[in-house]
Structures are given as structure tokens and as C-alpha cells.
Amino acid sequence: MGASRSELKSLRSTKYTSSARTEGGIERLRALGYRSGLRALDLADRALGRDRKMVPPRRYRRFIGNGDFTKVGTSITQYMRAELGLLPSHDVLDAGCGVGRIAVPLTSYLTEGSYLGFDIVPHAIDWCHSAITSRHPNFRFSHVDIKQEIYNPEGTLTSADFRFPADGQAFDMVALVGLISHLLPDEVDNYVAESARVLRPGGKCFATAYLVDDMVAERVREGRTAFTFTHSRGTHFIHSEQEPTYAIAYRLDHIQEVAARHGLRLEREPQLGTWSSSTARPASMDLLVLERA
Ligand SMILES: C[S@@+](CC[C@H](N)C(=O)[O-])C[C@H]1O[C@@H](n2cnc3c(N)ncnc32)[C@H](O)[C@@H]1O
């Protein structure tokens, strides 16, 4: 199958890899080889009938993180159902939905409700449209052309004043999975405000993040965490000065202060991932649940 125009455009412009890591010629070549390898594997999957309708090709899956697409998506949505009380009649907004890792397992559950996902990578949204919306019309996806150094360097909008493509109080749950760690403080402020705006009273905002308290700050300073955040900025810690949005950890008290300012409160103590207690990788992020007053 030929690549669509939007795929070609975004494959050309999207790095998905920190330029801090690909500065050297060898690293750039390695990244190029990796991408070509994934394309070859996708072709092989098709030729051998190993491709599955509701699983995106490998070259699209690579930018959403490690782990098995189906298993990770299923475990996240199990958590939303069992722990956060997500019901089949609920309306879910998924900001930074990627290639539908959360949407796919929800298609068999949100039978009366609805799902809206938006993302800044056009071919991810194209794939979600053709694979998911075509079979489940209550699942909708929207591409938003926000500029982001890693994922969409040629975008024209900004996260700090972006308005979610949704009416106020239209959703029971907002998911921000793998997103906060790519947002700068003024962008987090706006995304939390927008989450609060679109949530119904009592609705929940579910996020993954690298959360830092005093004890974790100590470990970060000593380099005893799975991901390194070498530059402290008071409210947050960044991995790379050259490319701050590659990975950002936030002080929990800062996130709580931002949330409170926008009418959200910590619904429960965050569930800690493994990234801050050990240097072992792969490592998981912390889970944060905020509730709309
Ligand atoms: C680590 S991936 C996680 C994707 C998805 N939430 C999942 O769990 O599979 C981060 C996603 O956030 C998207 N993203 C980054 N900055 C964004 C922004 N400002 N607004 C919306 N999406 C953004 C990226 O394009 C990418 O798809």
C-alpha cells in the first residue's frame, strides 16, 4: 500500500527521536536504519498475513512508547474501568491519543457512550479514522496541527493556548496518557484548564506523568532513577536542555496547585510507577487522577 500524502509529509518532518540523541552522523544513520527496518517488517507482516486490522503498523507504533500495543492498551483501559468507574455509557476525551492504543480496547466497552481522540501526528489520526471510526462511528478522531519539537516540528498552533476541539462539560473522563511529560509548564496549565472545562462535574482526568516529591527529587539529583532529569527548574525537571519537551518531570505539589486553580482536585494519592524507585528499565510512569468539582 502506498503511503498517504499526510503520512509522507509527517514522516519527512517528524523526528520522534531527540535531536540530542541523533546529533551525530552515526546516530542519525542508526535512526534511519531503524525506520527502514520497521517499514520492511511491516511489508513482511502484510505479505505473511500477520497484520491485524485493529493494530497499527510497526512504523506507526514506534512513537508511542515501549511494550505490546494490545496488552498495554488493555491494561490502561482495565484501570479506567475497574478503578475509575468508567461506564459503557460514558463519553471519553483522549488528548494525545496517538495511534489509538486506548481507543482500540474501548471499542468493545463504550457501546452507548462516545470517544473523541485528538493528536498532532496526522498519519496517526488517518490510521485511527480508517481502522477505528469506519467500524465504530461513535469513535471520532481529530488532527490538531500543534507545533511540538519531537512529534510535529512544523506545526502552526501552540499548546499553551490551544482550545480542545470539544464543548464544555461534554465528557465524563479525560485521558492524558504519555502527554504531560512532553508539555512545558504553561502548556500543562492550559491542558489542565481545558480538561477541567470539558469535564462534567464529578468527571475524572486520568494522566500518566513523572511526578516528583522531595524524596524523588533527591533520587533524581543523585541519578538513581530509571530516566534522568538532569536540569532542575523549580517546578519541573528536564531531561535535555537542547530539547526540553523530550521528557519533563513535574513536582506533584505544582500539578496540584495548577489543578486546584482550574477546579480539579487530587481524587486519590498517585499510584507510583517504577521509574523513580529504581534505575531498572523498562520502567513505568506514575498514574495521576484528578476530579472535577
Ligand atoms: C507517548 S505518546 C502516547 C500516545 C497515546 N496516549 C498512548 O498512550 O498510546 C504521546 C502522544 O502525545 C502526542 N502529543 C504530543 N504533544 C501533544 C500536544 N501538545 N497535544 C496533543 N497531542 C500531543 C504525540 O503526538 C503522541 O501521539
PDBQT file of the ligand as one rigid body, heavy atoms in Angstrom, charges set to zero:
ROOT
HETATM    1  C1  LIG A 301       3.887   8.799  24.315  1.00  0.00    +0.000 C 
HETATM    2  S1  LIG A 301       2.692   9.102  23.078  1.00  0.00    +0.000 S 
HETATM    3  C2  LIG A 301       1.233   8.436  23.851  1.00  0.00    +0.000 C 
HETATM    4  C3  LIG A 301       0.110   8.194  22.884  1.00  0.00    +0.000 C 
HETATM    5  C4  LIG A 301      -1.178   7.627  23.484  1.00  0.00    +0.000 C 
HETATM    6  N1  LIG A 301      -1.712   8.474  24.529  1.00  0.00    +0.000 N 
HETATM    7  C5  LIG A 301      -0.951   6.224  24.005  1.00  0.00    +0.000 C 
HETATM    8  O1  LIG A 301      -0.963   6.031  25.225  1.00  0.00    +0.000 OA
HETATM    9  O2  LIG A 301      -0.727   5.334  23.186  1.00  0.00    +0.000 OA
HETATM   10  C6  LIG A 301       2.443  10.854  23.222  1.00  0.00    +0.000 C 
HETATM   11  C7  LIG A 301       1.447  11.369  22.215  1.00  0.00    +0.000 C 
HETATM   12  O3  LIG A 301       1.159  12.727  22.503  1.00  0.00    +0.000 OA
HETATM   13  C8  LIG A 301       1.057  13.427  21.279  1.00  0.00    +0.000 C 
HETATM   14  N2  LIG A 301       1.288  14.841  21.603  1.00  0.00    +0.000 N 
HETATM   15  C9  LIG A 301       2.445  15.455  21.928  1.00  0.00    +0.000 A 
HETATM   16  N3  LIG A 301       2.225  16.753  22.220  1.00  0.00    +0.000 NA
HETATM   17  C10 LIG A 301       0.887  16.953  22.077  1.00  0.00    +0.000 A 
HETATM   18  C11 LIG A 301       0.030  18.069  22.256  1.00  0.00    +0.000 A 
HETATM   19  N4  LIG A 301       0.502  19.258  22.619  1.00  0.00    +0.000 N 
HETATM   20  N5  LIG A 301      -1.305  17.904  22.064  1.00  0.00    +0.000 NA
HETATM   21  C12 LIG A 301      -1.806  16.701  21.691  1.00  0.00    +0.000 A 
HETATM   22  N6  LIG A 301      -1.039  15.611  21.498  1.00  0.00    +0.000 NA
HETATM   23  C13 LIG A 301       0.284  15.730  21.689  1.00  0.00    +0.000 A 
HETATM   24  C14 LIG A 301       2.095  12.781  20.391  1.00  0.00    +0.000 C 
HETATM   25  O4  LIG A 301       1.863  13.009  19.033  1.00  0.00    +0.000 OA
HETATM   26  C15 LIG A 301       1.941  11.313  20.780  1.00  0.00    +0.000 C 
HETATM   27  O5  LIG A 301       0.983  10.671  19.997  1.00  0.00    +0.000 OA
ENDROOT
TORSDOF 0
